[in-house]
Amino acid sequence: MKSTTLGKHPMSIKRSKFYFMCALLLLAGCAHNPDIRTSGDNVDGITSKSDKAYIDCVKDEVQSYTSTYTVENGGKTDLFIGSTNPGTTDGLVEVSSTNGHSLYTAYQRDAWYDKGRLLDAAQACSRG
């Protein structure tokens, strides 16, 4: 029978605990990405409106409760809600024209908080 000293673990248990903690830390680091574009709260689609008309519509819908910032970026227009930093912004609407169609994607951080007000605005403005 093998004897062990109380309070001391065999090396294989210590090693497995170490590997387990390393794996947890690695997963936690990979899972936390503050960029709003990696969030699950988003909608996308096609609008018949021009990029400017679409962004203006969304801006009118949400501007009453927060500040908005419009950024032109290489043929794409971004509407940021609250901040222009993708890691801290409350919402983002991206719109770009391709083959005569305007494509939009809207992202909202914590959409549950206001029942997806930005996402609803993005969808409503895409119609008509």
Secondary structure as GFF3:
##gff-version 3
##sequence-region A 1 128
A	DSSP	alpha_helix	11	31	.	.	.	ID=ss1
A	DSSP	three_ten_helix	36	38	.	.	.	ID=ss2
A	DSSP	beta_strand	42	47	.	.	.	ID=ss3
A	DSSP	alpha_helix	51	62	.	.	.	ID=ss4
A	DSSP	beta_strand	68	73	.	.	.	ID=ss5
A	DSSP	beta_strand	76	81	.	.	.	ID=ss6
A	DSSP	beta_strand	91	98	.	.	.	ID=ss7
A	DSSP	beta_strand	101	108	.	.	.	ID=ss8
A	DSSP	alpha_helix	117	126	.	.	.	ID=ss9
###
